[in-house]
């Protein structure tokens, strides 16, 4: 019995040893497996991290490719612009363009964008009368953007110089809903005028748009007006546009008037004025800036198409005037003419006007009253910053189917003209 018990204990000891050995081996195996799993997980995490880095790198490279492609596109356009300038200069020759005894009267710049057919019509209209005064009025086309049809059309004329404005800066509007075009136009005008006044060093610039045609005495008018613009500091610009220039409202092709309203559309600006305007040039709606200045504009009062201009008569009679007192003389003359006009009142103003021999004066109380009177005659009703179109001292002048003049007189016009109420 004792032997059997001893053998049984020995057997249990062997079993215990075997069990312990097995557990040790199993624990070792599990530890090795856990280490391998940890290594595998670490490797997987490393691979994932590397893959993410690779994806990020690919994204960055794609962005760089897009940026490089955009830079390449811009460089190609700029190279094309330079090639265009080189061809332009080679064809005409810089010396031939600017070789002249006297300085030019003014550069003529046509502001263009993407309307090649309109541009062609405008250029043809200018060149029709340009041959004899080419040295006095160098012609430029300033294109905003890269429309190939406009560039090709402009480059097809040997009589002019082509400029191209490439603007890649994003437009940020100041107010919601604004059109980006107004900001683009403002940038283009400033660039073009800076080029002509500062790079080409012109003393005056005549600005036209690409949908205008000129009359035969366009260049005579602006040549005669250049001295006035230089010497009479009360004149900010000389314009050839009359909003009320329809056939039934005009008669005298030689009449010249001042206006507090900036007419634009075919206007000449001097370098000293641009020196003042350029630093203040707004981001959009640039021509509103002109209404902040208490200057006057000379505008032709008689034209049949887009413009009508004064000819040799202006050159003969206005050029010799002593210009330091032109403004005072004009105000006095204008006041006398307005005062001598017969005042009429009440309703049926058109009928009453037709029954009066001689000039007529009609008083308006405010903008609403003015618009009502303007509608009766069919002239422009629009105001800008409290000024009716074409008005001087609040007075709008036009002719109505006859040679008689009609003066629409504002509530304070008589006082501003120094006229005692009659």
Secondary structure, 3 states (H helix, E strand, C coil): CHHHHHHHHHHHHHHHHHHHHHHHHHHHHHHHHHHHHHHHHHHHHHHHHHHHHHHHHHHHHHHHHHHHHHHHHHHHHHHHHHHHHHHHHHHHCHHHHHCCCCCCCCEEEEEECCCHHHHHHHHHHHHCCCHHHCCCCCEEEEEECCCHHHHHHHHCCCCEEEEEECCCCCCCCCCCCCCHHHHHHHHHHHHHHHHHHHHCCCCEEEEEECCCCCCCCHHHHHHHHHHHHHHCCCEEEEECCCCCCCHHHCCCCCCEEEECCCCCCCEEEEHHHHHHHHCCCCCCCHHHHHHHCCCEEEEECCCCCCCCCCCHHHHHHCCCCCHHHHHHHHHHHHHHHHHHCEEECCCCHHHHHHCCCCCEEEECCCHHHHHHHHHHHCCCCCEECCEECCCECCEEEEECCCCCEEEEECCCHHHHCCCCCC
